[in-house]
Each structure stands twice: as structure tokens, then as C-alpha cells.
Amino acid sequence: MSQGYALELYFDPALENQVLKAWNVLARRQISTQLIEIESRPHITLFSSPFVDPAKLENTVKHFAPKQEPLSVTFSSIGTLPSDSNILFLAPTPSFSLLQFHSQLCDAMKKEGIEIGEEYRPDSWIPHCLVAEEIPKARMAEAFTVLRDLKLPVSGYMMEIGLVECPPVREVFSYVLGSTVEL
């Protein structure tokens, strides 16, 4: 994980616990402990950059979050990305509300002069929730099998948006969707 900031969507407690259960099963089998070790929180990354002004981003999110309702989400499949990081993730069933949320957030960020990298632009963003990274290549199939045994689909809500600095993971700010209260 490179140094920088990530804007993340967080889940309701029940869904967060389902994802943590997957993390813990993979950790007990000594397949992947990375997300636990860096003290990450289950999430979907909306935006990430090594170069962003946290104050400018907080101003954008502070005005954006209260206008948004919590989003329902269903994780219905397991995936990986073509990278050397050997990651596995839960993929949400694509929903208009999630894609619209992300697109509107990107529009609000652009209006504030925040540059959005290619992989987080609305036309190329792949929403996903990491469950394992840095998996030894020889254990990818085993990790996939462990995750496949989870009772998918799992559903819940995305309730909160926050900015973290990493590594190590440190929350900079967080706002509940539909609320003006900062956490």
C-alpha cells in the first residue's frame, strides 16, 4: 500500500461483522492478515490519492454527506484484480444508487478542484470490498475456496463516509450519510 489518502464508504455493524468474519477466517488459516494488521475497517474505496488536501476534501464531504441517504448494498460475488498485490474482494451487485452516489461525489470533488485519478473516475471505477491482500500466489486458490464457502449474498447498508491516511491506517474524518454530525 502506498502512502496517501483514501475516501471510504463504511457499512452498518451487521454487514461489517460479515466482512470481518471473512478476514478472520483467512487470518486463522494464515492466508492473509494484512487488513487486520494495518487496522483497516471493512469498506468500499471511493477515491484514493497520494496528493490531496484533506481540508479541501473534508469541506466537500461535509456538504455532500448530509444530502445522501444510506445506500443498500449486496455483495454477491468474489473477485480479484490484475495486479501483483494478490487481492481478493467481495463485489457488490451493481446498483444505480451506488454508481450515482459515486458519480455525484466525483462531480462535487471536481468542483473543488480535486483531481480524480483514472481508476476512480465514474467510467472506470470498480467498486469492491477487500477481504485479503498480499496472498501468497500458491495460496490464491485456497483463499478463493474459503471465501466461496461464505454464505453469499450478504446484504446491508453503507452508512458512513470517511477519509483515512495510510499507511498506517488513521481516520482523518468521518460523516454519517444523511446527517450533519461529524464522527
One Martini backbone bead per residue (centre of mass of N, CA, C, O) as a GRO file, in nm:
protein
  183
    1MET     BB    1   0.096   0.037   0.025
    2SER     BB    2   0.064   0.356  -0.036
    3GLN     BB    3   0.097   0.669   0.025
    4GLY     BB    4  -0.209   0.827   0.163
    5TYR     BB    5  -0.550   0.862   0.054
    6ALA     BB    6  -0.892   0.755   0.158
    7LEU     BB    7  -1.220   0.721   0.040
    8GLU     BB    8  -1.484   0.579   0.245
    9LEU     BB    9  -1.724   0.320   0.277
   10TYR     BB   10  -1.940   0.230   0.537
   11PHE     BB   11  -2.094  -0.004   0.741
   12ASP     BB   12  -2.295  -0.174   0.898
   13PRO     BB   13  -2.244  -0.381   1.161
   14ALA     BB   14  -2.337  -0.650   1.029
   15LEU     BB   15  -2.170  -0.629   0.767
   16GLU     BB   16  -1.896  -0.584   0.894
   17ASN     BB   17  -1.893  -0.863   1.039
   18GLN     BB   18  -1.893  -1.036   0.781
   19VAL     BB   19  -1.618  -0.935   0.680
   20LEU     BB   20  -1.452  -1.000   0.935
   21LYS     BB   21  -1.495  -1.303   0.917
   22ALA     BB   22  -1.325  -1.338   0.663
   23TRP     BB   23  -1.062  -1.226   0.773
   24ASN     BB   24  -1.039  -1.435   1.012
   25VAL     BB   25  -1.028  -1.695   0.848
   26LEU     BB   26  -0.770  -1.617   0.687
   27ALA     BB   27  -0.594  -1.579   0.941
   28ARG     BB   28  -0.621  -1.863   1.071
   29ARG     BB   29  -0.495  -1.987   0.790
   30GLN     BB   30  -0.253  -1.806   0.701
   31ILE     BB   31  -0.314  -1.618   0.433
   32SER     BB   32  -0.437  -1.332   0.562
   33THR     BB   33  -0.347  -1.017   0.769
   34GLN     BB   34  -0.320  -0.724   0.663
   35LEU     BB   35  -0.592  -0.575   0.740
   36ILE     BB   36  -0.558  -0.620   1.042
   37GLU     BB   37  -0.270  -0.500   1.088
   38ILE     BB   38  -0.360  -0.202   0.967
   39GLU     BB   39  -0.649  -0.135   1.078
   40SER     BB   40  -0.878  -0.176   0.911
   41ARG     BB   41  -1.192  -0.120   0.746
   42PRO     BB   42  -1.462  -0.204   0.617
   43HIS     BB   43  -1.488  -0.128   0.254
   44ILE     BB   44  -1.535   0.127   0.002
   45THR     BB   45  -1.354   0.274  -0.243
   46LEU     BB   46  -1.385   0.603  -0.396
   47PHE     BB   47  -1.089   0.726  -0.324
   48SER     BB   48  -0.740   0.786  -0.427
   49SER     BB   49  -0.440   0.965  -0.292
   50PRO     BB   50  -0.126   1.117  -0.242
   51PHE     BB   51  -0.269   1.402  -0.351
   52VAL     BB   52  -0.433   1.573  -0.090
   53ASP     BB   53  -0.654   1.796   0.061
   54PRO     BB   54  -0.819   1.731   0.344
   55ALA     BB   55  -0.979   1.998   0.382
   56LYS     BB   56  -1.111   2.006   0.103
   57LEU     BB   57  -1.245   1.727   0.126
   58GLU     BB   58  -1.409   1.781   0.379
   59ASN     BB   59  -1.582   2.007   0.266
   60THR     BB   60  -1.718   1.833   0.055
   61VAL     BB   61  -1.832   1.604   0.241
   62LYS     BB   62  -1.990   1.783   0.446
   63HIS     BB   63  -2.196   1.868   0.205
   64PHE     BB   64  -2.271   1.578   0.087
   65ALA     BB   65  -2.368   1.370   0.311
   66PRO     BB   66  -2.650   1.501   0.405
   67LYS     BB   67  -2.781   1.442   0.102
   68GLN     BB   68  -2.748   1.141   0.182
   69GLU     BB   69  -2.832   0.816   0.179
   70PRO     BB   70  -2.830   0.524   0.263
   71LEU     BB   71  -2.689   0.231   0.114
   72SER     BB   72  -2.759  -0.037  -0.049
   73VAL     BB   73  -2.600  -0.373  -0.022
   74THR     BB   74  -2.472  -0.648  -0.233
   75PHE     BB   75  -2.279  -0.930  -0.189
   76SER     BB   76  -2.233  -1.177  -0.472
   77SER     BB   77  -1.912  -1.175  -0.517
   78ILE     BB   78  -1.588  -1.282  -0.626
   79GLY     BB   79  -1.261  -1.118  -0.660
   80THR     BB   80  -1.007  -0.985  -0.885
   81LEU     BB   81  -0.705  -0.821  -0.969
   82PRO     BB   82  -0.463  -0.713  -1.200
   83SER     BB   83  -0.206  -0.783  -0.977
   84ASP     BB   84   0.064  -0.809  -0.735
   85SER     BB   85  -0.124  -0.817  -0.461
   86ASN     BB   86  -0.314  -1.045  -0.422
   87ILE     BB   87  -0.641  -1.006  -0.438
   88LEU     BB   88  -0.954  -1.011  -0.257
   89PHE     BB   89  -1.313  -0.967  -0.322
   90LEU     BB   90  -1.611  -0.809  -0.274
   91ALA     BB   91  -1.892  -0.780  -0.488
   92PRO     BB   92  -2.117  -0.566  -0.584
   93THR     BB   93  -2.412  -0.518  -0.686
   94PRO     BB   94  -2.504  -0.327  -0.921
   95SER     BB   95  -2.611   0.012  -0.863
   96PHE     BB   96  -2.746   0.306  -0.923
   97SER     BB   97  -2.698   0.442  -0.645
   98LEU     BB   98  -2.389   0.394  -0.630
   99LEU     BB   99  -2.307   0.523  -0.901
  100GLN     BB  100  -2.436   0.798  -0.841
  101PHE     BB  101  -2.286   0.867  -0.587
  102HIS     BB  102  -2.003   0.864  -0.713
  103SER     BB  103  -2.055   1.074  -0.936
  104GLN     BB  104  -2.139   1.309  -0.747
  105LEU     BB  105  -1.878   1.316  -0.588
  106CYS     BB  106  -1.692   1.378  -0.825
  107ASP     BB  107  -1.825   1.645  -0.898
  108ALA     BB  108  -1.771   1.784  -0.625
  109MET     BB  109  -1.461   1.757  -0.641
  110LYS     BB  110  -1.413   1.909  -0.907
  111LYS     BB  111  -1.530   2.184  -0.802
  112GLU     BB  112  -1.270   2.183  -0.588
  113GLY     BB  113  -1.009   2.071  -0.756
  114ILE     BB  114  -1.015   1.759  -0.749
  115GLU     BB  115  -0.822   1.506  -0.853
  116ILE     BB  116  -0.906   1.220  -1.056
  117GLY     BB  117  -0.821   0.923  -1.108
  118GLU     BB  118  -0.882   0.685  -1.332
  119GLU     BB  119  -0.983   0.446  -1.129
  120TYR     BB  120  -1.213   0.675  -1.001
  121ARG     BB  121  -1.375   0.709  -1.233
  122PRO     BB  122  -1.693   0.646  -1.330
  123ASP     BB  123  -1.596   0.480  -1.606
  124SER     BB  124  -1.368   0.283  -1.411
  125TRP     BB  125  -1.491   0.200  -1.155
  126ILE     BB  126  -1.443  -0.065  -0.899
  127PRO     BB  127  -1.637  -0.191  -0.683
  128HIS     BB  128  -1.496  -0.288  -0.354
  129CYS     BB  129  -1.419  -0.543  -0.093
  130LEU     BB  130  -1.173  -0.616   0.089
  131VAL     BB  131  -1.032  -0.944   0.221
  132ALA     BB  132  -0.747  -0.967   0.060
  133GLU     BB  133  -0.383  -0.937   0.079
  134GLU     BB  134  -0.091  -1.070   0.000
  135ILE     BB  135  -0.122  -1.340  -0.134
  136PRO     BB  136   0.001  -1.620  -0.185
  137LYS     BB  137   0.003  -1.758  -0.487
  138ALA     BB  138  -0.029  -2.065  -0.381
  139ARG     BB  139  -0.314  -1.954  -0.208
  140MET     BB  140  -0.547  -1.844  -0.387
  141ALA     BB  141  -0.738  -2.089  -0.415
  142GLU     BB  142  -0.789  -2.126  -0.114
  143ALA     BB  143  -0.906  -1.844  -0.060
  144PHE     BB  144  -1.139  -1.868  -0.255
  145THR     BB  145  -1.271  -2.114  -0.120
  146VAL     BB  146  -1.326  -1.983   0.150
  147LEU     BB  147  -1.509  -1.756   0.034
  148ARG     BB  148  -1.717  -1.940  -0.111
  149ASP     BB  149  -1.826  -2.051   0.178
  150LEU     BB  150  -1.978  -1.823   0.199
  151LYS     BB  151  -2.290  -1.660   0.251
  152LEU     BB  152  -2.397  -1.591  -0.046
  153PRO     BB  153  -2.547  -1.329  -0.005
  154VAL     BB  154  -2.471  -1.003   0.134
  155SER     BB  155  -2.643  -0.757   0.333
  156GLY     BB  156  -2.681  -0.387   0.347
  157TYR     BB  157  -2.524  -0.083   0.462
  158MET     BB  158  -2.420   0.240   0.376
  159MET     BB  159  -2.348   0.499   0.637
  160GLU     BB  160  -2.043   0.602   0.576
  161ILE     BB  161  -1.792   0.866   0.544
  162GLY     BB  162  -1.426   0.849   0.497
  163LEU     BB  163  -1.097   0.951   0.592
  164VAL     BB  164  -0.776   0.810   0.519
  165GLU     BB  165  -0.457   0.742   0.634
  166CYS     BB  166  -0.178   0.587   0.452
  167PRO     BB  167   0.040   0.440   0.616
  168PRO     BB  168  -0.117   0.398   0.857
  169VAL     BB  169  -0.427   0.369   0.962
  170ARG     BB  170  -0.601   0.696   0.969
  171GLU     BB  171  -0.847   0.884   1.077
  172VAL     BB  172  -0.965   1.205   0.982
  173PHE     BB  173  -1.274   1.153   0.888
  174SER     BB  174  -1.646   1.141   0.955
  175TYR     BB  175  -1.972   1.070   0.795
  176VAL     BB  176  -2.300   1.052   0.807
  177LEU     BB  177  -2.548   0.967   0.622
  178GLY     BB  178  -2.788   1.223   0.652
  179SER     BB  179  -2.571   1.394   0.826
  180THR     BB  180  -2.401   1.664   1.018
  181VAL     BB  181  -2.232   1.463   1.177
  182GLU     BB  182  -1.932   1.422   1.322
  183LEU     BB  183  -1.708   1.143   1.415
   0.00000   0.00000   0.00000
